[in-house]
Amino acid sequence: MNDPLRVAIAGLGTVGVGVIKILEKHKDLIAERAGREIIISSVSARRKNQERGVDLSSYRWVDNAADLAGLADVDIVIELIGGEDGIAYELCQNSLKNYKSLVTANKALLAHHGAELANLAQDSNVALRFEAAVAGGIPIIKAIGEGLAANELNLVYGIINGTTNYMLSQMEATGKSYDQILEETDALGYLEADPALDLDGIDAAHKLAILSSVAFGTKTDFDNIYIEGIRHIKTIDINYAKELGFRIKLLGISKYENGTLSQRVHPVMIDRNLAIAGVMDGFNAIVVDGDFIDRTFYQGRGAGEGPTASAVVADLIDIARGHKGPAFFIPADKLTVAKPISINQRHGAYYIRLNVSDLDLAITEITTVLNDAGICPDVMLQKASQDDDSFHVIMTIYEIQEMAIKDAVYRINELSSVIETPLSIRIESL
Ligand SMILES: NC(=O)c1ccc[n+]([C@@H]2O[C@H](COP(=O)([O-])OP(=O)(O)OC[C@H]3O[C@@H](n4cnc5c(N)ncnc54)[C@H](OP(=O)(O)O)[C@@H]3O)[C@@H](O)[C@H]2O)c1
């Protein structure tokens, strides 16, 4: 058997501890599959004496994680600290510059610095791997980069944030309010330390930026992703969606066409009968379209100790086997800069929910605005609110430009009978 592969682990939280557990439990199995042993040389985290549920006594403790990049007896650095900048970024840059392969689960870092890190890996002729950064236990990076490598891809979309999928699922299953479910989700420890990453769609956007690059060979372009989270979704909208045959999901959608790239993360209403609409709770799912394979669908646990650490160790095995091809599956200097397509160019369908005081007046006023704008709703429902003596007017409008719907909603919001900011959700026929 070949010499052992020596790894250093930076970050001993949920994922770092999971990696140690797998490497210890499946030591022999991994050695067999990798063709060589994978041994932990060094570890680092913030607090040396923290109890972590694993025995660290046989591993060298390094106080400053950044120093792992310079250790002579380390072949691979595993960065599991997190954060788009700071020590994680420094460690990743220096590891690659020092000719050490790098495995990371850090989606924020890759979304912002993916192309640069890929270049560093290429210059040093080492591997950069990040299977764990997108959809945890689903091997979607390898599926796209290797399994679908014969195809031209132009569409990738999915549920890539398990926390918000859990919340939307629970709102539907229990009928409880957004705030109640948020509190319960927090108590379960499902939210990121900064909940905005989940609730405002930022975490999903980090993953979408990476998926786009892997699928389309474009440079990660986080800044041009349209991002909208789930804070404005009410349980009543989930119920109305059901009545209309839809389910609300937070999707990341990336479309590539002739050098243009549309990337967006926002709540959508989709046909309840679609496979992806049935993916509930903390699960993730991704759909990839290719010209020769048609449509493929992947589902699994998107986060948590086991699934995420499993993806990290799979990357280690890959490197141990000698695979060190380009991080985004084409040479880093061949990654292109796609022309971003704005959300304002979207043409499609919308769900609008209005809360109104005087129903008759509201219908008259709304109809006037819609007629002036040349908009004809396909569905217009009127419901008494369960909370007070107001009414809900629910509309679906098909085949309209994003700017036209925004303009109409702005005008409707000005009407005297409308007592709450209208809610609009894009309907996708994916
Ligand atoms: N958790 C998941 O399910 C999941 C899924 C996919 C991807 N990821 C990604 O995986 C990475 C790690 O996530 P996690 O959930 O394992 O995070 P975590 O539980 O918060 O652990 C972070 C670790 O980093 C250490 N750390 C923080 N600042 C440090 C510093 N300045 N120097 C050295 N060590 C430092 C912490 O040390 P102490 O323990 O001493 O405080 C801790 O061990 C992140 O990039 C995350 O986005 C996580």
The ligand as a Tripos MOL2 file, in Angstrom:
@<TRIPOS>MOLECULE
LIG
   48    52     1     0     0
SMALL
NO_CHARGES

@<TRIPOS>ATOM
      1 N1        -22.9920   22.1480   10.0170 N.am      1 LIG1
      2 C1        -23.4200   21.7530    8.8230 C.2       1 LIG1
      3 O1        -24.3750   20.9860    8.7200 O.2       1 LIG1
      4 C2        -22.7250   22.2320    7.5890 C.ar      1 LIG1
      5 C3        -23.1940   21.8010    6.3410 C.ar      1 LIG1
      6 C4        -22.5330   22.1950    5.1740 C.ar      1 LIG1
      7 C5        -21.4430   23.0350    5.2770 C.ar      1 LIG1
      8 N2        -21.0360   23.4760    6.5010 N.ar      1 LIG1
      9 C6        -19.8710   24.3710    6.5540 C.3       1 LIG1
     10 O2        -18.8360   23.7260    7.2620 O.3       1 LIG1
     11 C7        -18.0660   24.6850    7.9600 C.3       1 LIG1
     12 C8        -18.0340   24.3220    9.4400 C.3       1 LIG1
     13 O3        -19.3530   24.2970    9.9210 O.3       1 LIG1
     14 P1        -19.7110   23.7430   11.3770 P.3       1 LIG1
     15 O4        -21.1890   23.6110   11.3970 O.co2     1 LIG1
     16 O5        -18.8800   22.5830   11.7100 O.co2     1 LIG1
     17 O6        -19.3020   25.0060   12.2630 O.3       1 LIG1
     18 P2        -19.1500   25.0610   13.8530 P.3       1 LIG1
     19 O7        -19.8280   23.9200   14.5030 O.co2     1 LIG1
     20 O8        -19.5150   26.4400   14.2470 O.co2     1 LIG1
     21 O9        -17.5730   24.8560   14.0520 O.3       1 LIG1
     22 C9        -16.6550   25.8310   13.6760 C.3       1 LIG1
     23 C10       -15.3130   25.4360   14.2340 C.3       1 LIG1
     24 O10       -14.3680   26.4100   13.8230 O.3       1 LIG1
     25 C11       -13.5900   26.7670   14.9690 C.3       1 LIG1
     26 N3        -13.1540   28.1480   14.8130 N.ar      1 LIG1
     27 C12       -13.8850   29.2670   14.7830 C.ar      1 LIG1
     28 N4        -13.1030   30.3450   14.6640 N.ar      1 LIG1
     29 C13       -11.8400   29.8890   14.6520 C.ar      1 LIG1
     30 C14       -10.5810   30.5010   14.5770 C.ar      1 LIG1
     31 N5        -10.4840   31.8340   14.4690 N.pl3     1 LIG1
     32 N6         -9.4920   29.7120   14.6030 N.ar      1 LIG1
     33 C15        -9.6050   28.3850   14.6970 C.ar      1 LIG1
     34 N7        -10.7660   27.7310   14.7680 N.ar      1 LIG1
     35 C16       -11.8740   28.4890   14.7460 C.ar      1 LIG1
     36 C17       -14.4840   26.6030   16.1580 C.3       1 LIG1
     37 O11       -13.6740   26.4350   17.2980 O.3       1 LIG1
     38 P3        -14.2840   26.1640   18.7490 P.3       1 LIG1
     39 O12       -15.0530   24.8870   18.6400 O.co2     1 LIG1
     40 O13       -13.1230   26.0450   19.6300 O.co2     1 LIG1
     41 O14       -15.1610   27.3430   19.0320 O.co2     1 LIG1
     42 C18       -15.2660   25.3720   15.7620 C.3       1 LIG1
     43 O15       -14.5820   24.2090   16.1500 O.3       1 LIG1
     44 C19       -18.7100   26.0450    7.6470 C.3       1 LIG1
     45 O16       -18.0720   26.6210    6.5400 O.3       1 LIG1
     46 C20       -20.1280   25.6700    7.2780 C.3       1 LIG1
     47 O17       -20.7550   26.6170    6.4270 O.3       1 LIG1
     48 C21       -21.6450   23.0890    7.6460 C.ar      1 LIG1
@<TRIPOS>BOND
     1     1     2 1
     2     2     3 2
     3     2     4 1
     4     4     5 ar
     5     4    48 ar
     6     5     6 ar
     7     6     7 ar
     8     7     8 ar
     9     8     9 1
    10     8    48 ar
    11     9    10 1
    12     9    46 1
    13    10    11 1
    14    11    12 1
    15    11    44 1
    16    12    13 1
    17    13    14 1
    18    14    15 2
    19    14    16 1
    20    14    17 1
    21    17    18 1
    22    18    19 2
    23    18    20 1
    24    18    21 1
    25    21    22 1
    26    22    23 1
    27    23    24 1
    28    23    42 1
    29    24    25 1
    30    25    26 1
    31    25    36 1
    32    26    27 ar
    33    26    35 ar
    34    27    28 ar
    35    28    29 ar
    36    29    30 ar
    37    29    35 ar
    38    30    31 1
    39    30    32 ar
    40    32    33 ar
    41    33    34 ar
    42    34    35 ar
    43    36    37 1
    44    36    42 1
    45    37    38 1
    46    38    39 2
    47    38    40 1
    48    38    41 1
    49    42    43 1
    50    44    45 1
    51    44    46 1
    52    46    47 1
@<TRIPOS>SUBSTRUCTURE
     1 LIG1         1 GROUP 0 **** ****
